[in-house]
Every structure is written in structure tokens, then in C-alpha cells.
Amino acid sequence: MKTEILFLKQEDVIEAGILNMAKVLEMVEKAFYLESQGEIINPPKTVFGIPIGQNPSSHFFSMPVYIGGDVNRPGIKWAAESMTNAKTGNLPMGIDLIILSDPVTVQPVAIMDGMVITAMRTAAAAGVAAKYLAPKGAKVAGCVGAGVIGRTMIMALKEVLPSLEEIRLCDLNLEKAEKLAAEFEGIINVIPTNNLEEALTDADVVATMTTAKKPFVKAEWIKDGAMIIQMSACEVEAGVVKKADKIVVDSWEQMKKNDLSIIKQMVDSGDLDEKDIWTLNQVVCGNKPGRENDEETTMFSSRGMGCLDIIIGDHIYKEALKKGLGQKLVLWDEAKWV
Ligand SMILES: NC(=O)c1ccc[n+]([C@@H]2O[C@H](COP(=O)([O-])OP(=O)(O)OC[C@H]3O[C@@H](n4cnc5c(N)ncnc54)[C@H](O)[C@@H]3O)[C@@H](O)[C@H]2O)c1
């Protein structure tokens, strides 16, 4: 029997509705809830780096997942990041592919671009965290990094924080910040800058999504009662983590395998107790409290979980089938050696 796979290029994924941040937030929250109920198998991602010149500057990540409940979908994300692309600006820094399979016959059913899905789900994880941990009535966000995740972070924060009036957007490359700010004209007031201190001081929510390999956010810039969101491993200095009354991560199992993670480094050096690190699924299901008062400073840090890609990939696949999108690829006409 012929086995066919639905192939969705990036344009199909967009046509199927991936840019609907409200829907993505809903699915990401559902994934964290299903995780809390033991419905998700999400082993830590495997990672390797390929040296280009002196240091590893291309990284590949393999992220296998099964989602149970009414989703019932196994799949994998094959993700990659290129520091060469980040430097040249000719291609996206992160390029990803998602494969979905049938849970019973195990046949692959879909292959799709995962780049936009990754960008949307990454910021949506922060958005779900902000829903539970951001200060009530947050008016000002200080964002650092005007790249791919910078764009979706603005979309997510705008969606979950209706009181937000101003987003200060800082990038080493001011032109990038200006261009991205212009995309949100008439949607939300985004003020481009390359002055980090001005962008972050007094912000109710601070979010970092840069390719920096060294901490650059100082504790003295973070106001009491703010929420800090760190999307890469070590953008904030240890003092920022120390300042947080609640530290929530997407997956501690994954984060503790990343030597670059500032949180892992603090646990290793005894500066932080592992038991004080909560996971977002615990907060979403109510086992741990979200924000409890205006004074507490909260922090969310993320390493990225494949289950978010697969739950969204499954939704996009179903939408694409309804809309007749994509191309069919034939894996075989008749399977050999059945
Ligand atoms: N946690 C997750 O699930 C997850 C998923 C995807 C990407 N990421 C991480 O998010 C980060 C951003 O990814 P991206 O795809 O948006 O990258 P990108 O290359 O599109 O954008 C990064 C931006 O950061 C800016 N930048 C770098 N260092 C800076 C500094 N010190 N101060 C201010 N700006 C600085 C760059 O100029 C660039 O505009 C990366 O570290 C990536 O690994 C995390």
C-alpha cells in the first residue's frame, strides 16, 4: 500500500494559521497542562555543535516527543542554529523541520517547516509564563533582541498583557530594532533603542532573546516586583536570578544539561537550590502558585521543549488537511520486505 506524507512549506504553515498568537498561546498552555498530567513523553533534546573555525558555531538539536490525551501524536523536531547566518544576516539564525507520525502504524504523516512554529511557540511559552507571573497592570516592557524571537515576543506580550502601553526594544543593531518597531506601528507603541540601561530600567517586564554568550542584564536595572523573561541561556547576570522570588523554567530536566545556563551554573556552585526551581507545568496546573502580590520579583527562563512544536505541528497539519494545503510526497508505492 502506498504511503503518502503531507509536505507543508513555510507559506503553507502560515496559510494554515500559525500567525494566530492567541491560538498558539492556547495550545502551548494546553501542552504544559498535559505535561502536568503525565500525558507527554518529552525526553531531553540531544545537541551537538560543529566547529566552524575555532568554536562550535553550528548546533543541531533532536527533539522527539509523544503527546497523549486527545492529541495522540508522536513527532520530532530537527532544529538547528547557525552563528554564521546570525553574522551574515542572509538566512535565519534558526532553521527547523517538524515530522509527525501515526501513533499506531508509525508511518510519517507530515513534514513541515518548523521555523515559524518555533518562533511562535517560543514566545508563547514566555507569554503563558507572563500570564501567571507578570505584574498585574504591567505597562512597560523592556525587550532585548530584535530578531525572530524578538518579533514573536512582542506579539505574545501584547496578547497576554492587555494593560501594556509601551515596549522598549533594544538591539546592538539599532537599525534592526527600528525596522521591527515599524512593523508594529498602529498595533502597539514599540520604541527602538540601543541603550540597554534605558530600555530595562523601571520596566515591569524585562525580556531577553539575543544570541549573546555572556550575561549583560544587571540586577540594579531590574525594579522590585518586575518579571524577567530569559529566552537564551545566560543573558542575565547571577544577581538578577538571585533577585527573583520565584524562578520558573520550562524544563529543568533539559536546562540542567546546558552548561551555558546561568541557572544551572548557580545550582552547580551552590548559589541556588534545585528545589527552588519550579516548572511552568506546575504553575499552569495549580500545584505551584503564580504571582501572589505586587512586590515579588518573578523570573521565567526557557530552554525550549519539543512538545510545544508537536502540539502546534499537529494543529497545523489538521488545518492544512481541511484547507487542502501542501504537497503529497510518496514514501513508497509498495513497501518492500513487508
Ligand atoms: N528557549 C527557546 O525555546 C528558544 C527557541 C528559539 C530560540 N531561542 C534563543 O533565542 C535567541 C534569539 O533567537 P533569534 O532566532 O531571535 O535570533 P536572531 O539572530 O534572529 O536575533 C538575535 C538578536 O539579538 C541581537 N543581539 C545579540 N547580542 C545582543 C546584545 N548583547 N544586546 C542586544 N542585542 C543583542 C542581535 O543583534 C539580533 O538582532 C537565541 O539565543 C536562541 O538560541 C530560544
PDBQT file of the ligand as one rigid body, heavy atoms in Angstrom, charges set to zero:
ROOT
HETATM    1  N1  LIG A 401      14.190  28.897  24.580  1.00  0.00    +0.000 N 
HETATM    2  C1  LIG A 401      13.741  28.561  23.390  1.00  0.00    +0.000 C 
HETATM    3  O1  LIG A 401      12.791  27.791  23.231  1.00  0.00    +0.000 OA
HETATM    4  C2  LIG A 401      14.363  29.173  22.191  1.00  0.00    +0.000 A 
HETATM    5  C3  LIG A 401      13.877  28.877  20.899  1.00  0.00    +0.000 A 
HETATM    6  C4  LIG A 401      14.437  29.539  19.818  1.00  0.00    +0.000 A 
HETATM    7  C5  LIG A 401      15.490  30.424  20.011  1.00  0.00    +0.000 A 
HETATM    8  N2  LIG A 401      15.944  30.642  21.273  1.00  0.00    +0.000 N 
HETATM    9  C6  LIG A 401      17.062  31.553  21.522  1.00  0.00    +0.000 C 
HETATM   10  O2  LIG A 401      16.597  32.885  21.380  1.00  0.00    +0.000 OA
HETATM   11  C7  LIG A 401      17.689  33.703  20.995  1.00  0.00    +0.000 C 
HETATM   12  C8  LIG A 401      17.272  34.605  19.844  1.00  0.00    +0.000 C 
HETATM   13  O3  LIG A 401      16.972  33.813  18.707  1.00  0.00    +0.000 OA
HETATM   14  P1  LIG A 401      16.560  34.533  17.336  1.00  0.00    +0.000 P 
HETATM   15  O4  LIG A 401      16.159  33.450  16.399  1.00  0.00    +0.000 OA
HETATM   16  O5  LIG A 401      15.620  35.646  17.597  1.00  0.00    +0.000 OA
HETATM   17  O6  LIG A 401      17.971  35.148  16.899  1.00  0.00    +0.000 OA
HETATM   18  P2  LIG A 401      18.223  36.342  15.852  1.00  0.00    +0.000 P 
HETATM   19  O7  LIG A 401      19.606  36.145  15.345  1.00  0.00    +0.000 OA
HETATM   20  O8  LIG A 401      17.098  36.429  14.878  1.00  0.00    +0.000 OA
HETATM   21  O9  LIG A 401      18.167  37.657  16.785  1.00  0.00    +0.000 OA
HETATM   22  C9  LIG A 401      19.060  37.884  17.846  1.00  0.00    +0.000 C 
HETATM   23  C10 LIG A 401      19.210  39.387  18.016  1.00  0.00    +0.000 C 
HETATM   24  O10 LIG A 401      19.948  39.639  19.206  1.00  0.00    +0.000 OA
HETATM   25  C11 LIG A 401      20.779  40.770  18.980  1.00  0.00    +0.000 C 
HETATM   26  N3  LIG A 401      21.833  40.757  19.997  1.00  0.00    +0.000 N 
HETATM   27  C12 LIG A 401      22.836  39.850  20.164  1.00  0.00    +0.000 A 
HETATM   28  N4  LIG A 401      23.556  40.161  21.270  1.00  0.00    +0.000 NA
HETATM   29  C13 LIG A 401      22.988  41.263  21.828  1.00  0.00    +0.000 A 
HETATM   30  C14 LIG A 401      23.251  42.043  22.986  1.00  0.00    +0.000 A 
HETATM   31  N5  LIG A 401      24.267  41.743  23.805  1.00  0.00    +0.000 N 
HETATM   32  N6  LIG A 401      22.463  43.108  23.242  1.00  0.00    +0.000 NA
HETATM   33  C15 LIG A 401      21.433  43.433  22.419  1.00  0.00    +0.000 A 
HETATM   34  N7  LIG A 401      21.127  42.720  21.298  1.00  0.00    +0.000 NA
HETATM   35  C16 LIG A 401      21.888  41.644  21.007  1.00  0.00    +0.000 A 
HETATM   36  C17 LIG A 401      21.272  40.566  17.565  1.00  0.00    +0.000 C 
HETATM   37  O11 LIG A 401      21.734  41.797  17.009  1.00  0.00    +0.000 OA
HETATM   38  C18 LIG A 401      20.000  40.067  16.878  1.00  0.00    +0.000 C 
HETATM   39  O12 LIG A 401      19.214  41.108  16.341  1.00  0.00    +0.000 OA
HETATM   40  C19 LIG A 401      18.852  32.760  20.654  1.00  0.00    +0.000 C 
HETATM   41  O13 LIG A 401      19.752  32.714  21.731  1.00  0.00    +0.000 OA
HETATM   42  C20 LIG A 401      18.184  31.416  20.502  1.00  0.00    +0.000 C 
HETATM   43  O14 LIG A 401      19.034  30.351  20.834  1.00  0.00    +0.000 OA
HETATM   44  C21 LIG A 401      15.403  30.061  22.355  1.00  0.00    +0.000 A 
ENDROOT
TORSDOF 0
